[in-house]
Amino acid sequence: MNRVLIVGAHGQLGFELQRCTPPNLDVVTVGRPEIDITDSNSIEHIVQQYQPDVMINAAAYTAVDKAESDEPQAWLVNHKGAENLAASAASSDIRLIHVSTDFVFAGQSCRPRQPNDAAAPRSVYGKSKLAGERAVLQQAKNALVVRTSWLYSSHGQNFVKTMLRLMGERDSLGIVVDQVGAPTWANLLAETLWGLVATDATGIYHCSNNGVASWYDFAVAIQEEAVSIGLLRKMIAVTPIKTEAYPLPAERPAYSVLDVSATEQLLGRQFPHWRESLRAMLLELKK
Ligand SMILES: NC(=O)c1ccc[n+]([C@@H]2O[C@H](COP(=O)([O-])OP(=O)(O)OC[C@H]3O[C@@H](n4cnc5c(N)ncnc54)[C@H](OP(=O)(O)O)[C@@H]3O)[C@@H](O)[C@H]2O)c1
């Protein structure tokens, strides 16, 4: 039986990976403080202890705006941390599956991005994640990088939970309409990663829910679905606004939809539309 080590057990993805662990695998999970991926001794200690065949890296510095003023730490985790894991994987013959982001793309073109399209990140987060991807692919020859977008889960902090809170507190909200992507349930990403563990795929693959949305579309859908199942009591006014009306430290891509067709083909399944997964997550929150 293959032993799989999940690194970053306490994040959104780490949580979802543990929820849908395939029964035929021996899965071990570690998170901080047991492991610090910026410290190669800490990784080595865990690798020696568990001796995995596969490592899934769900750990990252994900505070996109904070990264702009906390650049060294974002690079340390997203670049050096990924490089440390790859070096350890390469020296112990472990297959590394590493997760990355749609924010590696500049977002100028309105065509879904293919895995091999040129990356041109605009933020510290995107640049540090791209450097991490490259370090992983360079160091660990059979590594797999899986990019995803706009992740949410019932566990942890994310846009869906922020919207539910604000919609319960306010009478109106203005949400950005000129950034388009694909909201992705971390549960879909987790199932996909488990599917990919069973293949010998290497290189870069994409995983997101199907369909596209602006943050405004996503917020409108969150409200409609949440009201329909009684998670929110009343509708409030949700208004589309431009990015410049809601300035944030990190620049986001205007369009960062990922082309997931190669992953769907490899796994022989079509990913659900984002709205179907959103409904499932909200029903779970209601329970
Ligand atoms: N969230 C999104 O919208 C999004 C979008 C696209 C791609 N992604 C990518 O998807 C992956 C999973 O994201 P997520 O949303 O699940 O992230 P998350 O919820 O923020 O979880 C990240 C985890 O990484 C851990 N971590 C941070 N620094 C670490 C270190 N030095 N050593 C060990 N663990 C460390 C954190 O530990 P603590 O719990 O101790 O803080 C946290 O549990 C990441 O690669 C992310 O870049 C995310």
The ligand as a Gaussian input file, in Angstrom:
#p B3LYP/6-31G(d) Opt

LIG

0 1
 N       -7.075000      30.035000      -1.194000
 C       -7.188000      30.296000      -2.501000
 O       -8.084000      31.041000      -2.943000
 C       -6.244000      29.647000      -3.471000
 C       -6.385000      29.935000      -4.828000
 C       -5.505000      29.334000      -5.727000
 C       -4.512000      28.482000      -5.270000
 N       -4.381000      28.236000      -3.944000
 C       -3.316000      27.340000      -3.500000
 O       -3.937000      26.187000      -2.981000
 C       -3.120000      25.645000      -1.943000
 C       -3.953000      25.419000      -0.703000
 O       -4.483000      26.678000      -0.291000
 P       -5.457000      26.813000       0.965000
 O       -6.487000      27.805000       0.586000
 O       -5.836000      25.458000       1.448000
 O       -4.449000      27.502000       1.995000
 P       -4.679000      27.821000       3.553000
 O       -6.058000      27.469000       3.963000
 O       -4.186000      29.211000       3.755000
 O       -3.695000      26.798000       4.238000
 C       -2.310000      26.908000       4.080000
 C       -1.660000      26.077000       5.157000
 O       -0.253000      26.201000       4.988000
 C        0.318000      26.208000       6.275000
 N        1.644000      26.813000       6.268000
 C        1.974000      28.112000       6.045000
 N        3.302000      28.261000       6.169000
 C        3.822000      27.046000       6.485000
 C        5.116000      26.568000       6.762000
 N        6.181000      27.365000       6.748000
 N        5.288000      25.260000       7.035000
 C        4.224000      24.420000       7.084000
 N        2.959000      24.811000       6.841000
 C        2.763000      26.120000       6.545000
 C       -0.646000      27.024000       7.123000
 O       -0.412000      26.700000       8.473000
 P       -1.188000      27.419000       9.683000
 O       -2.514000      26.706000       9.715000
 O       -0.331000      27.156000      10.848000
 O       -1.281000      28.865000       9.291000
 C       -1.994000      26.550000       6.591000
 O       -2.500000      25.480000       7.351000
 C       -1.951000      26.605000      -1.769000
 O       -0.856000      26.150000      -2.509000
 C       -2.465000      27.893000      -2.380000
 O       -1.410000      28.707000      -2.858000
 C       -5.226000      28.791000      -3.030000

